[in-house]
Amino acid sequence: MQSGPLVASQPALTLGDALVSLTLGVTFYGERLRGGWWLTLQVFGLAPVAYGVARLSRQHLVLAGM
């Protein structure tokens, strides 16, 4: 974490954690993913999270602390 800028590491850590959890749940625990209109809700939920992570990692206050 201290070897590079926050812009490069934070989005990957934040979004990667959710993707790894999803993969482990489906693979090891036999969970099923919902499709149909649930998929639309999931995409609309993921979009603001991805946008927020990208915006927060590029904030000048965050970069100034490095």
PLY file of the C-alpha trace (Angstrom):
ply
format ascii 1.0
element vertex 66
property float x
property float y
property float z
element edge 65
property int vertex1
property int vertex2
end_header
0.00 0.00 0.00
2.82 2.45 0.70
4.79 1.63 -2.42
2.52 3.38 -4.88
-0.14 6.03 -5.23
-3.60 5.54 -3.75
-5.11 6.10 -7.19
-3.63 2.82 -8.39
-4.32 0.60 -5.38
-7.58 1.70 -3.75
-10.06 1.01 -6.59
-8.61 -2.45 -7.15
-8.79 -3.30 -3.44
-12.31 -1.98 -2.94
-13.89 -3.52 -6.02
-11.68 -6.62 -5.97
-12.88 -7.55 -2.48
-16.50 -7.68 -3.65
-15.63 -9.70 -6.75
-13.56 -12.20 -4.77
-16.38 -12.60 -2.24
-18.87 -13.20 -5.03
-16.62 -15.77 -6.68
-15.99 -17.63 -3.43
-19.69 -17.70 -2.60
-20.63 -19.18 -5.96
-17.70 -21.60 -6.14
-17.44 -22.98 -2.61
-20.86 -22.40 -1.08
-23.09 -23.09 -4.07
-24.82 -19.72 -3.98
-26.86 -18.79 -7.01
-26.89 -15.40 -8.68
-30.26 -13.88 -9.41
-31.01 -12.80 -12.94
-33.86 -10.90 -14.52
-34.79 -7.57 -13.01
-32.51 -8.26 -10.01
-29.55 -8.02 -12.36
-30.65 -4.53 -13.37
-30.75 -3.48 -9.71
-27.31 -4.95 -9.12
-25.80 -3.06 -12.04
-27.42 0.18 -10.88
-25.99 -0.47 -7.41
-22.51 -1.28 -8.65
-22.24 1.77 -10.88
-22.33 4.38 -8.07
-19.92 2.33 -5.97
-17.40 2.16 -8.83
-17.86 5.87 -9.55
-17.43 6.79 -5.88
-14.29 4.71 -5.49
-12.73 6.28 -8.57
-13.65 9.81 -7.45
-12.44 9.35 -3.87
-9.13 7.89 -4.94
-8.44 10.97 -7.04
-9.30 13.58 -4.38
-6.60 16.16 -3.79
-6.88 15.83 0.00
-6.10 12.13 -0.25
-3.15 12.69 -2.58
-1.76 15.50 -0.41
-1.21 13.13 2.48
1.21 10.97 0.53
0 1
1 2
2 3
3 4
4 5
5 6
6 7
7 8
8 9
9 10
10 11
11 12
12 13
13 14
14 15
15 16
16 17
17 18
18 19
19 20
20 21
21 22
22 23
23 24
24 25
25 26
26 27
27 28
28 29
29 30
30 31
31 32
32 33
33 34
34 35
35 36
36 37
37 38
38 39
39 40
40 41
41 42
42 43
43 44
44 45
45 46
46 47
47 48
48 49
49 50
50 51
51 52
52 53
53 54
54 55
55 56
56 57
57 58
58 59
59 60
60 61
61 62
62 63
63 64
64 65
